[in-house]
């Protein structure tokens, strides 16, 4: 479990399926990130038990309410990812429910994951990427100190369409130490 001023990042639980469905069924959430909207609470439960059961995948939980409203995670070189990573590198992924857009919650979560990556896991570099048109994810990358690295064109997304993907990188040397 990781705690920030407004959030708790914790493993997903079966009891989170209804909340996950509430936000992940929104067609403005998954498709821009390359995954289909959830179709039922049962579908969300299946995702919790499979995809979200991977190490370092966290429910983004509001401290005020205890409700999971998004997801963030660290993906390593030996897992599914899009960046061309080496050992001692990882990629951070994230999303948050539409009612919580623009509140700075995901940058807060990403900063906590960056601390975990560099201070606890002793990684050398962390990647972060987004598909063309996802201005909110681009803003998170920039706000959290990632620097543009390169663009991949005609990448096949998990939805089966071809997209342009922009990848950003933050190295341990460029990571700002705790204030």
Number of C-alpha atoms within 10 A of each C-alpha: 9 14 14 14 10 13 23 21 25 18 20 23 15 13 10 17 21 16 16 27 20 15 22 28 19 16 13 13 20 19 15 16 20 17 15 16 18 21 12 16 18 13 16 24 21 15 17 22 15 10 10 21 15 16 12 18 22 26 26 30 23 18 15 9 8 11 16 26 23 25 24 22 24 25 23 22 16 10 11 9 17 18 23 11 17 12 11 15 25 26 27 21 20 22 20 20 21 14 9 12 12 10 9 11 22 24 19 17 27 22 17 16 23 23 16 16 22 20 13 10 12 13 18 17 22 26 27 27 28 24 21 16 12 14 11 13 22 20 12 22 24 14 15 18 16 22 17 17 13 12 15 13 12 10 15 13 17 12 13 10 10 12 17 16 21 19 23 21 21 23 17 17 10 12 17 13 10 6 3
